Amino acid sequence: MKYLKINIEENADAEKLKELLFQVKGVSSVEIIDDENPESELKKAFNKTKEQFKKGDYETVVNDIFDILTKNNSKNK
């Protein structure tokens, strides 16, 4: 599968863009990811370490999540 990454401005209508992309032949899914949203970061961490879960390497996953949570906490202070 191939992916297309599009960066949009803060004030762009992401939902409208999503609707437009679904009109294009061959587009099977569209996901809006907000880099400022910690849930998106957590999702990236889990996707990145999917193979490590399969191998039983939970320590790396926990470290990645801890780093994300502490990084976001330090931004809020």
Buried (B, 14 or more C-beta within 10 A) or exposed (E): EEEEEEEEEEEEEBEEBBEEEEEEEEEEEBEEEEEEEBEBBBEBBEEEBEEBEEEEEEEBBEEBBEEBBEEBEEEEE
